[in-house]
């Protein structure tokens, strides 16, 4: 989706994207169990660390767990009691109000695409929703009325 968004010229901007109801945050002293419960409760894969621009995601958690499992297990500690302070958090990218293709270019270069403009959080799924929006779909449908030549990819002759 980010590849498509990078190539589309549109007036859609970050500020025009749908704002999520709430930005879900966690506290530095939360346990892994608490973090996972917040993710499940709010149906989200990423949480922001309260009052920072750092975040944790399900992918980060799985990566850190994989690293931990290579170490000798501590049988006296429950797996879900692992403090989140043991995890390396990623940073959300704070951006200005960009148009969709600029946004996609930036997000495409990120390992964990997750950006913030004022109180709007954008993920690749939000880009997908923007690309499926009625106004953009209508714009793209207008392009289909342009007569296209069909050319054979093998010989180059018109079909």
N, C-alpha and C positions, 0 to 999 in steps of 0.2 A: 504494500500500500504506500509506503514512503517513497518508493521509486516512482509510482504513478503520480503522487502528490508533488514530487519534485519537478515534474514535467508540465503540470497544469498551471496555466495562467488564469487566475481568478481573483475576485475581490474579497474572497473569504479571508478573514484575519483571525488571529488568536482571540481577540476581544469579542468576536462575533460567535465563537464556539460556545456550546452549551456549558454553563457552569455547573459543576457537580454540586449536589446539595450541601455537603460538608466536606471539609478537608480533614481526614481522619489522622490523628497524631498519636504518638506513643511517648512514654517517658523513658529516659535513659536507664532507669533502674528496673524496668519491666523485664519479666522473664520471657523465655521463648514461648511458653504456654500462653501467657497473657497476649503476646504479639499475635500468635496464631488465632487465638479466640477473637481478637479485634478484627483480623482479616476476614475470618469466617462470618462474624456478626454483621460486618459492613459490606460484605461481598466485594472485597478489594484485594488486589495482589501487592499493593504498595502502601506503606504508611510513612508519614513524615515524622521525624524526631521533633518533638515540641520545641517551638521557638528557634528552629535552625532551618537550614536548607539541606539537611541530610535526610536520607530515606533508607528504608529497608524493604526488600521485596522477597517474594517466595523464592526467586532464583538465588538471591544472595544467601538466604537461609539454607537452601539445599547445598550450595557451594561450601558454606562454612561447616555444615554438618558432615559433608564428605571429608573435609580436612580433619575434623575432630575424630572421625571414626578410624583414622589411621594411627591415632595416639592410643595408648593403653586406656581402657575404660576405667572410670572411677565408679565401682559398684555401689558406693554409698550415696551417690547423687542421682536423682531422677533426671532423665533426659530432658523433660519439659521444664525443669528448674534451672536450666542453663541460663545465666544472666546474659541479656542481649549486649552487654558491654564487651563480651568476647567476640562480637561480630564486627567486621569491618563494614561500615555503612558507606553508601554511595551518596553523591551530592546531586540534588535536583538542579537543573540548569534554569536560572532566572533569566527571562528574555524580555525584550520590548515587544510591542504589538507587531508581529510579522504577518505577511500574507502566507497562504497555505504552502506554496512551493518553497519559500524561504524556510519556513518551519520544518518542512520535510527534509530539506538539505541538511539542516542542523541535526535533526533527530536521527537521520540515516548514519551519521558519523558517530553516534553514541552507542556504547555497549548496552546500556540500559536506558532507552529513550524515555525521558520523563522530564517535562519542562513546566515552568510556572510563569504566568504573566499576571501580575497583581493577584487576584483571588481565583484565577482560572488555572487548573491543572490539566495538562494535555499529555496523552499517551498515544501510541500508535492506533489503538482502538478508536480514539476520538477522531483521528485523521480518517479512519475508515468510515465513521459515521458522517463526517463532513463531506467525503467523496460521494456518499450515497444520498446526500441531501437533495431535496427536490429542486432547488434553484440550480445547483451544479449539474444535476442530471438533465434538466431542461436545456442548459447551455450546451452540454455535450451532445444531446439529441439533435440540436440545431446543426451540429457539424455533420451529422449523418446525411443531411439533405444535399451536401456537396457531392457532386458526381466524382466517384473514385475510379481510377483505372485499375484493373486487376492484372497483375503481371506474374507470369510463372517464375517462381524463385530459382528454377533450374536453368531454363534457357533464356529468360528475360523477355520472352514474347508476350504480347497483350493477350489476355484470355477473353 
